[in-house]
Structures are given as structure tokens and as C-alpha cells.
Amino acid sequence: MLSKKLIDFCKKNGWWFDDSSSDYELELQKIGISLSSDFGEFYLHVEDGPTFIHNGKEIYQICWFSKNTDFESNIKSAQAALGLKPEHIPLDSFEGEFGYFYNIKNGTVTEISLGQSLEKFTAGNLQPQWKNFNDFMESYFELE
């Protein structure tokens, strides 16, 4: 569940929509995301175009990308190139050789870079930096 702090921030910026799009619901289901998860709730109700940009870092509006690009191919390409498990989906384009990845199985978010040992990450030894998507978004938007 999203925090009041994050929802209020999104409303203040004009990004919050009370009604969710049935198209976006289908897109989340297509990539294996629960609509009732904080990830699902965020992407069903928050939009500012195809991406969100904060302090020079850009993350996808996942539903928009899934609907309007070959996002499934993008996911598979990132997983193959970085040796990631199928449950990790990219939240950005991995520019600057670092990126954020959401774990659809346990809801955590991890930032990885090419400077890290990807063997540790793929073996499950690298600890996620955020225990849930809401915490990640509060950190991303510097709401903490």
C-alpha cells in the first residue's frame, strides 16, 4: 500500500488519478504484477508521461512502456545482458551503467551498477536497498 506521503506528493504534482485504466491493469497483469501491490497501485494511479524524472534520474511509467513499446523484449534483454533472474524487471533504461530493478516475487527494489559483482546479485547475495516499492519511490522523490 502506498503511503499518504507519496500519494499527497503525487496529487500535489498533478500526477494522481483516482480512476485506473483497464488498459494499464492488463499491462500489469501481462508482466505478472499484482494490481493490489504498492507497485500496481502506483502505476495504476500515477502518471506524468512515459517517465518520471527527479534529480537527473529517470524511471519508466511501467504501464505506459508496456503498452507503447516492446517492453517485454526490453525486460528480456536487460535480464540476459546482466544475468538477472526473470523476476527482476528494469525500472529504467540502465543509462550511466546503473539502474533500478523491481523484484516481482518479493516486491523489493535493488539498484545495481556494472561496477558491482553481478554474480552476487544473480546468486541472491546482493541485498536490495529498498524493502518495498513505496520505500523506493519515497527515496527516489526524496520524501524521507
Order of alpha helices (4+ residues) and beta strands (2+ residues): alpha-alpha-alpha-beta-beta-alpha-alpha-beta-beta-beta-alpha-alpha
